[in-house]
Amino acid sequence: MTPGPCNLCQRIRIFVGSGLGLIVLIYLQPQGAVALARLMPDPFWIGAGLTGAGVLVFAVRLYRAFR
């Protein structure tokens, strides 16, 4: 008999459990989550910020590689 689930199985369980929790919260729409969602910026600006951060990290790595 094995002592417990493997490391990959543990990660999958945590991922699925987190996903199910988020689905339940989306369905129930608690007031705190709705208020927080209203404070978030538009998806365009979130995507633009992530893209800008990726470009900045790439530029720094490229600079360090050819320095």
C-alpha positions as CSV (number, residue, x, y, z in Angstrom):
1,M,0.0,0.0,0.0
2,T,1.3,3.4,-0.9
3,P,1.8,6.1,1.8
4,G,-0.4,8.7,0.0
5,P,-1.1,10.3,-3.3
6,C,1.8,11.3,-5.5
7,N,2.9,14.9,-5.9
8,L,1.2,15.4,-9.2
9,C,-2.1,14.0,-7.9
10,Q,-1.8,16.5,-5.0
11,R,-1.4,19.4,-7.4
12,I,-4.3,18.3,-9.6
13,R,-6.6,18.0,-6.5
14,I,-5.6,21.5,-5.3
15,F,-6.2,22.9,-8.9
16,V,-9.6,21.2,-9.2
17,G,-10.6,22.2,-5.7
18,S,-9.6,25.8,-6.3
19,G,-11.5,25.8,-9.6
20,L,-14.7,24.4,-8.0
21,G,-14.5,27.0,-5.3
22,L,-14.2,29.8,-7.8
23,I,-17.2,28.5,-9.8
24,V,-19.3,28.4,-6.6
25,L,-18.3,32.0,-5.8
26,I,-19.1,33.1,-9.3
27,Y,-22.5,31.4,-9.1
28,L,-23.4,32.8,-5.6
29,Q,-22.0,36.3,-6.4
30,P,-21.2,37.4,-2.8
31,Q,-21.5,41.2,-2.2
32,G,-17.8,41.5,-1.3
33,A,-16.7,39.9,-4.6
34,V,-19.1,42.0,-6.6
35,A,-17.8,45.2,-5.0
36,L,-14.2,44.2,-5.6
37,A,-15.0,43.3,-9.3
38,R,-16.3,46.8,-9.8
39,L,-13.0,48.3,-8.6
40,M,-11.0,46.3,-11.1
41,P,-9.8,48.1,-14.3
42,D,-11.0,47.1,-17.8
43,P,-9.7,43.8,-19.2
44,F,-7.9,45.7,-21.9
45,W,-5.8,47.6,-19.4
46,I,-5.0,44.4,-17.5
47,G,-3.9,42.7,-20.7
48,A,-1.9,45.8,-21.8
49,G,-0.1,45.9,-18.4
50,L,0.8,42.2,-18.6
51,T,2.0,42.6,-22.1
52,G,4.0,45.7,-21.2
53,A,5.6,43.8,-18.2
54,G,6.5,40.9,-20.5
55,V,8.1,43.2,-23.0
56,L,10.0,45.0,-20.3
57,V,11.4,41.7,-18.8
58,F,12.3,40.5,-22.3
59,A,14.2,43.8,-23.0
60,V,16.1,43.6,-19.8
61,R,17.1,40.0,-20.4
62,L,18.1,40.8,-24.0
63,Y,20.2,43.7,-22.8
64,R,22.0,41.6,-20.2
65,A,22.6,38.8,-22.8
66,F,24.3,41.2,-25.3
67,R,26.1,43.4,-22.8
